[in-house]
Amino acid sequence: MDKIDFVLPWVDGSDPAWLAEKRRYENGGEAMALSDVDANADCRFRDCGLLKYWFRSVERFAPWVDKVFFVTCGQKPDWLDASNPKLRLVDHREYIPAEYLPTFHSNTIELNLHRIPELSERFVLFNDDVFLLRPVAPNHFFEKGLPKIPCDLGVPRWLGCSNISRIAVNNAGVLKIGLDVEKLVWRNIFKFADVRSLGVVRAAKNVLAMAVNRVYIPGTIGHLAHAHLKSTFEEVWRAQPRALERTSRSRFRTDDSVNQWLMSAWNMVSGRFFPVNEKRKGEFIVLTEQTLESACEAIRRRELPELCLNDKGVNTDPERCFAEVAKAFEAILPDKSSFEK
């Protein structure tokens, strides 16, 4: 298989210069009202102090990765060793068109990743709250050169009720305009109904959703690591530029945005994917005081390859929560990685 890169966008939301610029655009009215009150809240830009464990997990559990593209607005943690031959620091200005900058919109940062010079055709997009907990081979993310994507058809009950669910609806609309969705989905039914990869229950639900909806409703693609093809980004930008440009011109999250799930959904409809059951891929936990113990236990148990510890800003004592999580990571990843000075 060709080389595979990892991409990790990151921001230090406590940086005074960055904060001043963000406040300037917020006060100028560019942060619009949203269905989610926390969609542009400070917690979305908060560094939880766990980044070094992400790098340690990559070095220990995915040593085969070719390059790690660390994407920021020019920031860099003091402890990060920029001379590591596997590390490539990428400033937003290197790949995002100037008319979209500065941006505080994660979807803009992610939708333009295909413009990064030297990025491989096959890459895995992480958020800084998604960690590897066990050794993974390249075929955890790609099979026969195609991305492995959580295959979960249906109409979620929450669809349209929050910022991220409205984005899922917007993605579905772009798909419907750009592709003959119904025809293509039924042509690839053997993938959506793959019992071996998805399990009997998930495969049966997919077939039922297809029969009821007659069109593909993507719902969410999940909040773990996302395997992508750079050529898909290029194809979607050519086919549906208006939706991607509208999103990219918004400096903050908006309810009329699309996101990088669109690229995964486009591949699914087109049949360029291998299905995977997300519950076998990893675990998603919203980190709160109530879930803290189970989150730390999930880290120590290492039962699944991936773990997302989502920070929604609902903690009354976030510093204590992050400190306890750091202790759990220190128990399984105590040694410095070559990415650390």
C-alpha positions in Angstrom: 0.0 0.0 0.0 1.1 3.6 -0.6 2.3 5.7 2.2 -0.3 7.1 4.7 0.0 10.4 6.5 -1.7 11.6 9.7 -3.1 15.1 9.9 -3.8 16.9 13.2 -5.2 20.4 13.4 -4.6 22.2 16.7 -4.9 25.6 18.3 -3.8 27.1 21.5 -7.0 28.9 22.5 -5.2 30.6 25.5 -2.7 32.5 23.3 -3.3 36.2 23.9 -2.5 37.3 20.4 -4.8 34.7 18.9 -7.6 35.5 21.4 -7.4 39.2 20.6 -7.8 38.5 16.9 -10.7 36.1 17.5 -12.5 38.7 19.7 -12.0 41.3 17.1 -13.9 39.3 14.5 -16.5 38.2 17.1 -17.2 41.8 18.0 -17.5 42.6 14.4 -20.5 40.4 14.2 -19.0 37.5 12.2 -19.8 34.9 14.9 -23.4 34.3 14.0 -26.2 32.9 16.1 -26.2 29.1 16.1 -28.5 26.2 17.1 -25.7 25.1 19.5 -24.7 27.7 22.0 -21.3 26.1 22.5 -20.5 25.6 18.8 -18.1 28.6 18.9 -17.6 28.6 22.7 -14.1 28.8 24.2 -14.1 25.0 24.9 -13.9 24.4 21.2 -10.5 26.0 21.1 -9.2 24.8 24.5 -5.9 22.9 24.7 -6.5 20.2 27.4 -2.8 19.5 28.0 -3.0 16.0 26.5 -1.3 16.7 23.1 1.9 15.0 24.0 0.0 11.7 24.7 -1.4 11.9 21.2 2.1 12.0 19.7 3.3 9.2 22.1 0.3 7.0 21.0 1.1 7.6 17.3 4.7 6.7 17.7 4.0 3.6 19.8 0.9 2.3 18.1 1.3 3.4 14.5 5.0 3.6 13.9 4.4 2.9 10.1 2.9 6.4 9.5 4.9 8.3 6.9 4.4 11.9 8.1 2.4 13.8 10.7 1.1 17.1 9.4 0.5 19.3 12.4 -1.8 22.1 11.3 -1.9 25.4 13.2 -2.2 29.2 12.7 1.5 29.5 13.3 1.5 28.2 16.9 3.7 25.4 18.3 3.9 23.9 21.8 7.2 24.7 23.4 8.0 21.0 24.0 7.4 19.9 20.4 10.6 19.0 18.5 10.1 20.5 15.0 13.2 18.8 13.7 11.6 15.3 13.9 11.9 14.0 10.3 8.3 12.6 10.5 6.8 16.0 11.6 5.7 18.6 9.2 4.4 21.9 10.7 1.8 23.5 8.5 0.6 27.1 8.9 -2.9 27.9 7.7 -1.4 30.5 5.3 0.5 27.7 3.5 -2.6 26.0 2.2 -5.8 27.9 2.9 -6.6 30.6 0.3 -6.0 34.1 1.6 -9.6 35.2 1.2 -10.7 32.6 3.8 -8.2 33.9 6.5 -8.0 34.3 9.3 -10.4 31.5 10.2 -11.7 30.2 13.5 -13.8 27.6 11.7 -12.7 24.0 12.0 -14.6 23.0 8.9 -12.7 25.5 6.8 -9.4 24.2 8.1 -10.4 20.6 7.3 -12.2 21.1 3.9 -9.1 22.6 2.4 -6.6 20.0 3.6 -6.1 18.7 0.0 -4.2 21.9 -0.7 -1.4 21.0 1.7 1.8 20.5 -0.3 3.3 17.0 0.0 0.2 15.5 1.7 -0.2 11.9 0.6 -3.2 10.7 -1.4 -4.2 8.6 1.6 -4.3 10.4 5.0 -6.1 10.0 8.3 -7.6 13.1 9.9 -7.5 13.3 13.7 -8.9 15.8 16.2 -6.7 16.4 19.2 -9.3 14.6 21.4 -8.9 11.3 19.5 -6.2 9.0 20.7 -4.9 5.6 19.7 -4.9 3.1 22.6 -3.7 -0.1 20.9 -1.4 -1.0 18.0 -3.1 -0.5 14.6 -1.9 -1.6 11.2 -2.5 0.5 8.0 -5.6 -1.7 7.3 -7.2 -0.3 10.3 -7.8 2.8 8.2 -7.5 1.6 4.6 -8.4 -1.6 2.8 -7.0 -2.2 -0.8 -6.3 1.5 -1.0 -9.8 2.6 0.0 -10.8 4.3 3.2 -12.6 2.3 5.9 -15.6 4.3 6.9 -18.3 3.8 9.6 -21.4 2.7 7.7 -24.4 3.9 9.6 -27.5 4.7 7.5 -30.7 6.0 8.9 -32.4 9.2 10.0 -31.2 10.0 13.5 -33.7 11.4 15.9 -31.6 14.5 16.4 -31.2 15.3 12.7 -31.5 19.1 12.3 -31.7 19.9 16.0 -28.1 21.1 16.6 -25.3 22.6 14.6 -23.6 19.3 13.8 -26.8 17.6 12.9 -27.8 20.5 10.6 -24.4 20.1 8.9 -25.3 16.5 8.3 -28.5 17.6 6.6 -26.5 20.1 4.5 -24.0 17.3 3.5 -27.0 15.2 2.4 -28.3 18.0 0.3 -24.9 18.5 -1.5 -24.8 14.7 -2.1 -28.3 14.7 -3.6 -27.4 17.6 -6.0 -24.0 16.2 -7.0 -24.7 12.4 -7.3 -27.5 10.0 -8.3 -27.7 9.0 -4.7 -30.5 6.4 -4.8 -29.0 4.6 -7.8 -25.5 4.5 -6.5 -26.4 3.4 -3.0 -28.4 0.4 -4.2 -25.6 -0.4 -6.7 -23.3 -0.8 -3.6 -25.8 -2.5 -1.3 -23.3 -5.4 -0.7 -21.1 -2.9 1.1 -23.9 -1.3 3.2 -25.1 -4.9 4.1 -21.7 -6.4 4.8 -22.5 -8.6 7.8 -18.9 -9.7 8.4 -17.7 -6.0 8.7 -20.8 -4.5 10.3 -22.4 -7.3 12.2 -25.9 -8.6 11.6 -27.8 -5.8 13.4 -26.0 -2.9 11.8 -26.2 -4.5 8.3 -30.0 -5.1 8.7 -30.6 -1.6 9.9 -28.8 -0.2 6.9 -30.9 -2.2 4.5 -34.1 -1.1 6.3 -32.9 2.5 6.1 -32.3 2.2 2.4 -35.7 0.7 1.8 -37.5 3.4 3.9 -35.6 6.4 2.8 -34.9 5.5 -0.8 -32.0 8.0 -0.6 -28.9 8.1 1.4 -29.1 10.0 4.7 -25.6 10.2 6.0 -26.3 11.0 9.6 -22.9 11.3 11.2 -19.7 9.6 10.2 -18.7 9.5 13.8 -16.1 11.4 15.9 -13.1 9.1 15.7 -10.2 9.2 13.2 -11.3 9.7 9.6 -9.5 8.0 6.6 -9.6 10.1 3.5 -8.5 10.3 -0.1 -7.0 13.6 -1.2 -8.5 13.1 -4.6 -12.0 13.0 -3.2 -11.6 16.5 -1.7 -10.4 17.7 -5.2 -13.4 16.0 -6.9 -16.0 17.4 -4.5 -14.5 20.9 -4.8 -14.7 20.7 -8.6 -18.3 19.3 -8.5 -19.8 21.4 -5.7 -17.7 24.5 -5.2 -20.4 26.8 -3.9 -21.2 24.9 -0.8 -17.5 24.5 0.1 -16.7 28.1 -0.7 -19.7 29.3 1.4 -18.4 27.3 4.4 -14.8 28.4 3.9 -15.8 32.1 3.8 -17.4 31.9 7.3 -14.8 32.6 9.9 -16.9 30.8 12.6 -19.2 27.8 12.6 -22.5 28.4 11.0 -25.7 26.3 10.6 -25.4 26.5 6.8 -22.0 24.8 6.7 -20.8 21.5 5.4 -17.9 19.5 6.9 -15.4 16.8 6.1 -18.0 14.1 6.7 -19.2 15.1 3.2 -16.0 13.6 1.7 -16.6 10.3 3.5 -20.2 10.3 2.5 -19.3 11.1 -1.1 -17.0 8.0 -1.1 -19.6 5.9 0.4 -22.3 6.8 -2.2 -19.7 6.3 -4.9 -18.7 2.9 -3.5 -15.1 3.9 -2.9 -14.9 2.6 0.7 -14.9 -0.4 2.9 -17.5 -0.5 5.7 -16.6 -0.7 9.4 -18.7 -0.8 12.5 -17.8 2.3 14.6 -18.4 0.4 17.8 -15.6 -1.9 16.9 -13.4 0.9 15.8 -13.4 3.0 19.0 -15.3 4.6 21.8 -16.7 8.1 22.1 -17.0 9.7 25.6 -18.2 13.2 26.4 -15.8 14.1 29.3 -17.7 15.3 32.4 -17.3 14.8 36.1 -19.8 11.9 35.8 -17.9 10.1 33.0 -14.4 10.9 34.3 -13.9 7.5 36.0 -15.2 5.5 33.0 -13.0 7.6 30.7 -9.8 6.9 32.7 -10.8 3.2 32.9 -11.2 3.0 29.1 -7.7 4.4 28.7 -6.2 1.9 31.1 -8.2 -1.1 29.7 -7.3 -0.3 26.1 -10.0 -2.5 24.8 -10.7 -0.6 21.6 -8.1 0.9 19.2 -9.4 4.5 19.4 -10.9 6.8 22.0 -12.4 10.2 21.7 -12.6 12.3 24.9 -14.9 15.1 23.7 -14.8 18.4 25.6 -18.2 20.1 25.4 -17.4 22.7 28.1 -19.9 21.2 30.6 -17.3 20.5 33.3 -17.4 22.6 36.5 -13.8 21.6 37.2 -12.1 20.9 33.8 -8.6 21.2 35.2 -9.2 18.3 37.6 -10.8 16.2 34.8 -7.9 16.8 32.4 -5.3 16.1 35.2 -7.0 12.8 36.0 -7.1 11.8 32.3 -3.4 12.8 32.0 -2.6 10.4 34.9 -4.4 7.6 33.1 -2.4 8.3 29.9 0.8 8.5 31.9 0.1 4.9 33.1 0.1 3.5 29.6 2.4 6.0 27.8 5.0 7.0 30.3 7.9 7.4 27.9 8.7 10.5 25.9 8.2 10.2 22.1 10.8 11.4 19.6 8.4 14.3 18.9 9.2 15.8 22.3 12.3 17.8 23.1 
